[in-house]
Amino acid sequence: MHPEFVDILCCPDTQEQLKLEAGEVMDSGMVYSGELVSITGNRYPIIRGIPRFVSQEFYATSFGYEWKRWPRVQFESENIGRPMEGHTTRMWESITLAGESHVRNKKIVEFGCGPGRFLDVVRRKGGQAIGLDMSAAVEVARNNFLDDADVLIVQGDIFKPPFKLSIFDGGYTIGVLHHTPDPSKGLKAMLGTIKTGGWAACVVYPDEGFYSYLSVRRVRKMTNGLKPLMGYYPALYYSIISAYVISPLIAFGKRYKRLGRFFDQLTERWIVSLYWLPDVRWRLLDTFDAITPEIASTHSGEEVNRWMKEAGCIDIKTANWGKTSMVGVKS
Ligand SMILES: C[S@@+](CC[C@H](N)C(=O)[O-])C[C@H]1O[C@@H](n2cnc3c(N)ncnc32)[C@H](O)[C@@H]1O
């Protein structure tokens, strides 16, 4: 971490200012190890350049595994000249509706950053990017932005953010809150860190569509049941077979009307297939992502709108990534 970021951090329990006791400092000026200490003596280690406010992944272990296995597949730079080129940037723009002036030279936070594909979008648009995640994804994110002094990666819990109140110019959370036990509380916590007049964006799994399919719920239950015995191997092999064999077959079959209807039934009820994603690496990652989380809820647009209101947003509107994608302004 760059030492200047100490100014935005605080003790997640007491909200006290933290003092940096640096250990190893890199030639680039980045702090590699040390501690952050509050006035009343709470201590938080900095390990491999990452301030740590939790010491476990809790219910997010599948994501630690996932992002270590596929650290950059969804980064824009990995997709140049490939079928998903531009997708990550378009997705971020459609979800946040943030223009240049909302990002350039601003401090932008992401709650649940994973390996940081969207932090990368913020950086390319000239913003300072701050990413919070609870899982081992933080190791991957830090590697993805090694010497970038304008990126801070923090390991912490959305429900107890280690950030000062009203400190960020904007914030977003993409595909995260439905993996927590209380999405509305998570959104409120994020809004607490955003300045009055700052922008906020949120998207969660919708009630209709792929993530609510019976097939997805069935396979997720099976892989979570097998996890204590076999780890993530069943989910991994399932995802490989689905991405490389089943999805291409289904995509082919969809060309024929009656066969297409049969395959719709099959994917909704029995087999998880992302036949519409044209890049096999994305199909593999996203299949694994759909069938492994311990918590995965689905929601309506009305719910997300209510969470935004309860979190203190005004000017709430549906963004361009489905009914459960919303933006607002902190009041
Ligand atoms: C599906 S991934 C999305 C990552 C990123 N937003 C993206 O779309 O590329 C969800 C992320 O949320 C993180 N997460 C889940 N619960 C969390 C919590 N309570 N606090 C912080 N991060 C959490 C997971 O570790 C995981 O990296």
The ligand as an SDF file (V2000), in Angstrom:
LIG
                    3D

 27 29  0  0  0  0  0  0  0  0999 V2000
  -18.6610  -12.4790   -7.8290 C   0  0  0  0  0  0  0  0  0  0  0  0
  -17.2680  -11.7040   -7.0940 S   0  0  0  0  0  0  0  0  0  0  0  0
  -17.3310  -10.1230   -7.8840 C   0  0  0  0  0  0  0  0  0  0  0  0
  -15.9710   -9.4810   -8.0050 C   0  0  0  0  0  0  0  0  0  0  0  0
  -15.9650   -8.1770   -8.8240 C   0  0  0  0  0  0  0  0  0  0  0  0
  -16.9250   -7.2150   -8.3350 N   0  0  0  0  0  0  0  0  0  0  0  0
  -16.2210   -8.4940  -10.2760 C   0  0  0  0  0  0  0  0  0  0  0  0
  -17.3960   -8.4460  -10.6920 O   0  0  0  0  0  0  0  0  0  0  0  0
  -15.2660   -8.8060  -10.9880 O   0  0  0  0  0  0  0  0  0  0  0  0
  -17.8370  -11.3260   -5.4560 C   0  0  0  0  0  0  0  0  0  0  0  0
  -16.7230  -10.8240   -4.5450 C   0  0  0  0  0  0  0  0  0  0  0  0
  -17.2890  -10.3400   -3.3160 O   0  0  0  0  0  0  0  0  0  0  0  0
  -16.4320  -10.6980   -2.2550 C   0  0  0  0  0  0  0  0  0  0  0  0
  -17.2000  -10.7000   -0.9950 N   0  0  0  0  0  0  0  0  0  0  0  0
  -18.2480  -11.4830   -0.6580 C   0  0  0  0  0  0  0  0  0  0  0  0
  -18.6830  -11.1760    0.5840 N   0  0  0  0  0  0  0  0  0  0  0  0
  -17.8990  -10.1640    1.0330 C   0  0  0  0  0  0  0  0  0  0  0  0
  -17.8540   -9.3920    2.2380 C   0  0  0  0  0  0  0  0  0  0  0  0
  -18.6950   -9.6160    3.2370 N   0  0  0  0  0  0  0  0  0  0  0  0
  -16.9200   -8.4330    2.3560 N   0  0  0  0  0  0  0  0  0  0  0  0
  -16.0410   -8.1750    1.3360 C   0  0  0  0  0  0  0  0  0  0  0  0
  -16.0420   -8.8770    0.1760 N   0  0  0  0  0  0  0  0  0  0  0  0
  -16.9580   -9.8490    0.0210 C   0  0  0  0  0  0  0  0  0  0  0  0
  -15.9080  -12.0710   -2.6610 C   0  0  0  0  0  0  0  0  0  0  0  0
  -14.7350  -12.4200   -1.9980 O   0  0  0  0  0  0  0  0  0  0  0  0
  -15.7280  -11.9110   -4.1620 C   0  0  0  0  0  0  0  0  0  0  0  0
  -14.4260  -11.5550   -4.5380 O   0  0  0  0  0  0  0  0  0  0  0  0
  1  2  1  0
  2  3  1  0
  2 10  1  0
  3  4  1  0
  4  5  1  0
  5  6  1  0
  5  7  1  0
  7  8  2  0
  7  9  1  0
 10 11  1  0
 11 12  1  0
 11 26  1  0
 12 13  1  0
 13 14  1  0
 13 24  1  0
 14 15  1  0
 14 23  1  0
 15 16  2  0
 16 17  1  0
 17 18  1  0
 17 23  2  0
 18 19  1  0
 18 20  2  0
 20 21  1  0
 21 22  2  0
 22 23  1  0
 24 25  1  0
 24 26  1  0
 26 27  1  0
M  CHG  2   2   1   9  -1
M  END
$$$$
